[in-house]
Amino acid sequence: MQVAEQQLLDLRPKFKETRKKLLSARHLPGEVYSSPEIYDMEKQQIFMTYWLSVGRVEEIPNVGDYYTFQVMKESIVVSRPAPDQIVAYMNQCLHRGVEVAVGSGNAKEFSCPYHAWLYDVGGKLVVAPGMKASEVDLKNCSLRQLHVKIWRGWIFVNFSDEPMSFEDYIAPFEEPLWWFQTDQCKLAQKVEIDVKCNWKFLVENLIDIYHVGVIHKGTFGGYVKGEQVRFNLLENGGWHTQYEARPHSKSGDQVFPTLPWAQDKPSGIACKAGIYPNLNLSMRADSVRMWHIWPISPTETRVICYLLFPQAAFSISNYDEEMDKYVGFVRQIIAEDAVMVEGMQNTAGSKFFKPGPMSPLEEALYHMENHYIDAMTSQD
């Protein structure tokens, strides 16, 4: 960590360039996208501190349902031990740290594959074979529990012992996100793609209206007038916006039924928002997408995009065919972006790279990049 702290100190002059007013500012220095030490510090300062969405309630509908997940190599279990209870805990046996659960499914208990310590689906230790003579009190022990909150159908967790208030964290989004009623939607599919770039490049790319008319001209970009998009900037790096585009399909026509709360809106309505550090919310008249950006390494990131639709969408006669087209369209958009962000990653590590000036269209990036500096230097 000391190496990373020294790197951040050395980057202060470059951070000052990002701190300037928008029309004079430059983007973040390449080191924050390429340094393994800074990446490790991001884990502690950001991903082990902020509230993180790790899935949907509907993915574990029954008692005993569970799934495992990793956040920057920290393995966790998310489960439903009771009808009205969802918990999350570290997937580390209390004995030697071996993962007690794998994959997903339904279970009453988990047995550690190393020494058979047994846990119930909520993470409580049931029995520790061969430990009767131990003088360590193992009664009422459980796997380390994470803080859990449910918001509009999403499961949020926090790794901190004393996390920031979730209610305060999410409050800025409650009123303006009238369109993000995903607790009234149903999950159709998840699109998962690994991209060879630092996670911040993808988070920035998803809020970069500047590139839409260039890279995505052949898919949806020709219908987005970037210069007319205005961002509402929120605390903690958050933002939201609403503009005119077109339905999310290759033809540009609306295929699925309109969302119940958008019945009085034009078919070309487009709404977007960002919740720091790694969520991007997007709505069209007939669907909602929740983009999760997960760091895998300093130079590799996993994109998980949840595709959500109103219940009526699943009853259309050609659902399977149209959903295949929709998924293909989303994958094509990601592929178009991947070429660019992977190229930027290659450049970020160059000693000759100098961050470029920001465009007026990059107001949301400016907001997010400056919040990143706040998050990474808050303990200076």
N, C-alpha and C positions, 0 to 999 in steps of 0.2 A: 504493500500500500504506500510505503514511503516513496517509491519510485514514481507512482502515479501522482502523488501530492506534489512532488518536485516538478513533474511534467506540467501539471496545472498551473503551478507558479510561473514556470517558464512561458506558458501560453497567455499570461495576463495581457501583454501588449497586443496580441492578436484578438483576444476577447474584447478589448476596448474598441476594436474596429466593428465588431458585431453589436456593441452597445450604443453606437452612434445612432442618430435618428435614421429612420428607414431609408431615405433617399441618399444617405451618405454611408450607410452600413455595408459591411461585407459579411459573407457567410462564415460559418465556423471553420476553423483551421482543419486541415486534413488529418492531423494527429488524433483528433477525437474520434475519427472513423477507423483508424488503423492501429492504434496502440493497444496491445493486450493488457497493459497495466491500467489504462483508463477504463477499458471494458470491465475489468474486475472491480474497479471502483464504482462503476455504474450499477453493478449488481447490488452493492451495499447501499449506495446513496439513493438509488431509484427503485429498483425492482424488489428489494427487501424492505422498502419503506412505504411505497404507494399502494393503494388498493388496486387489485388486478382482477379482471374478469377471466375466469377459468372454465366457463361452460354455461350450459343452460339447465334450468330446473327440469325441463321435460326430458333431459337425457338420463335422468335417474328417477323415474316416476314411481317405482315400487319400493317397499321396505326391503332392504338388503341390496339394492342396486348400488353399484359403485363404479368409479373409473379412476385410473391413475393418470398423472400428468407431471410434466417437468417444467420448472421455471429456472432457466439458467443452471441446469444440472441439479436442482433441488427437487427431489421426487416427493410427490404428495399423493394422498388418496382423498377423493371427494366421494362421500357416501350418504345414503339415507337410512339411518338406523331406526327411525320411527316415521309414521305417516307425515307428521308436520315438522320434521327435523332434518336439516341438511348440515353436515359437518365436513371439515377438512382437516387433515393432520399429516405430519411428516411420515413418509413411507420409510421409516428407519427403525428396525427392531431395537428395543431398549437394551439388548445384550451386546451385539456386535455391529449393529447398524445395517444389517442386511435388509433389503426390501422385502416386506412381508406380503405385498399384493402386486399382481401383474395384470396388465391389460384392463379389461372392464367386464362386468357381468353382474351376477347376483350371488350373494354369499351370506352365511350366518356368522362366519368367522374366518380369520386368516391365520395360517400356521407358518411361522418362519421356516424356510426350507433348510436352514443351517442347524439349529438346535431345537426346533419344534416349539418355541415359545408361542403361545396361542393368544390371539386377540379377537374381540368381537368386532362386528362391522363398523362400530363407532370408534374403534381404536383403543378400547380399554383392555388391559392385560387380564386374561382369564386364568392362565396357568403357566408357570415356568418350570418345566420338567428338570429334575436334577438339582433344584435350588433350595430344597427344604432345609438343608444345613446352613444355608447362607444367613449371615447376620444382618444383611441389608433388608429393610422393610420394603417388600414389593406389593403390599396391599394398596388397592385404589390407584395403582399406576396406570398410565395410559400413554400412548404415543403423543408426541407434542402437538397440541391442538393449535390450529390457526384461527384467527378471527374471521368470521363469515357473515356476510350480509347479502340479502336478495334484493335486486332492483330490476323491476320490469321484466322478470323472467330470467335474469342473469345471476350467476353465482360469483360474487366477489370475495376474494380472500386477501388477508394481509399478514405478512410474516413477522411484523414487529410485535414486541411484547406490549407496547403501549402505542397503538397506531393513532394516526389522526382520526378525528371523528368522521365516520362515513357520511353521516348526515350533512356535515359541513362540506365535505369533499364533493358530494353529488348535488348539493343544493343549487349551485349556479345553473345546472342543466334541467332542473325540474320543470320550471315554467316555460322556457323557450322551446324545449323539445316536445311540443304538443304532438308531433308526428312520430315520435319514437315509442309507440305503444306496443312494444314487442312481446309483452305478456299476453297480448291478444292474437299473436301470430303463432304459426306452427313451423318448425324447422323442416325444410325440405332436404337439404344436403349441406355438407361442409366441403369446401374446396381447399385442399392443402397443397402448397407448393413451397419448396425450398429455393431460396434465391441467394446467390453468392455475393452478398454485400452486407455491410454493417446495418443493424436494425434501424438506425436513425435515418439512413437514406430512404428507406421505405416509408417510415412515418412521415417524413418531409414530402416524399413524392405524392402521397395520398392527399396532401393539402395544397399541392402546387398547381394552382389553376393556370399558371403561366405555360405549362407544357402541354396542356390538354388539346389545344388546337393544332399542335405539331405532331406529337407521337400518335395521338388517338384520332387523327383526322379521318381515317377510314372506318372507325368503329362508332364512336359517339362524339368525338371532339369537335366535329364541324357544327354541332348543334349547341355548343356552349360558348357564349360570348363572355370570355374571361374578363374583359374590361368592365363589364357591368356587374360582376360579382362583388359584393361587399361583405366583409367578415365582421362578426360581432365577437370581440376578444374578451375572454373571461380570465379570472384568476387561475393560478396554477397551470398555466399553459393551455387552457381550454379555449374552445372557439365554436361557433356555429354560423351557418349561412343558409340562405334560401334563394333559388334562382330558377330561371326557365331553361329546360333542356329538352329531353324527349324520353319516352319510355325506354327501359334498358332491354333492348333486343337488337339483333343484327339488322332487322328491317326497319327498326324505329317505331314499329306499331306496338300498341299495348296488347299483350297476349293473355295475361291473367286478369282475373276480376280485380276491380279497384279495392284498395284497402278501405275498411268501413269508415275510418275517420278522414278519408280524403275524397269522399263522394262529391263534395261541393267544390273540389279543386280541379284545375285544368290538368289534362293528361300529361302535360309536359312539366309538371312540378318536380323540382329537384331540391332535396334538403340534405345537408351534410353537417357533421359535428365531429369534434375531436375531444377525447377525454385522455389526458396525459396519464401514463406515458405512451401507451401502445394501442389505443382503441380509435377506430375511425368508423363513424356511423353514417350510413347513406340510405336515402329513401327515394324511390320513384312512386308513381301513383299506385302501382300494383305489388310492390315488394319492398323489403328492407334488407340491407346487408350490414353485417357487423364484422369489420375487419380487425383481426387480432394480429399484431406483429410481435413475434417471439424471438429474442436473440438466441442463437445456438453457439456462436463463437464470434470473435471480433469481425470476421469476414463472412459470416453465414447467418441467414435469418429464415425462419419459417413463417409463412403467411397462412393463416387459417381464416377463411371467409365463410361465415354462416349465412345461408340463404333462407330468408323467412318470408312466408306468404300468408294471406288470409285463408281461413279454413275452406272457403269456397273454391280456392284455386285447385285444391286436390281432387275436385270432382269434375273438372272439365274433361271432355271426352278424349282428347289427345294429350293428356297430362304428361305421360312418359316422354313422348316425342318432343313436346315443347320444353320440358325441363332439361332434356339433353341439350337442346339448342341454347338454353339460358346458361347452363353450366359451361358449355363451350365458349359462349360469348365472354363470360367472366374470365375463363382461363386465357382467352386471347388477349384481353386487356392486361392481365398480369404479365403475360409473355412480352407484350409491347414495352411495358415498364421495365421488366427485368433486364433487357438489353442495355438500357440507359444506366440504371443504377449499378449494374455490375461494372460498366465502364467507368463510372465515377469512383467505384471502390478501387479499381486499379490505379487511378490517378491520385487518390487520397494519400497513398504511401510514398509518392514521389517527392524528393527534396526540392524539386522545381515548382511544385504546385503552390499557387497563391489563390486564396479564396476570392471569387469574383463579387462585384457589387450587386446589391439586391434590386430587383425590379419592383415598381409599385404594386404589381400583381402578386408579390411574395409577402404581403403583409402578415399572413397567418404563419408563414415560415419564420419570419422575423420574430414574431411573438413567441413561437415555440422554441426557437434557438436561444433566445434570451432567457427563457425560463429554464432551459437546460443548464445554462451557465449558473443561474441561481441555485439549482438543485445540486450541482457538482461543487460549488464553492461555498455552500451555506455554513460549513463548519470551519472556514478559514478564520 
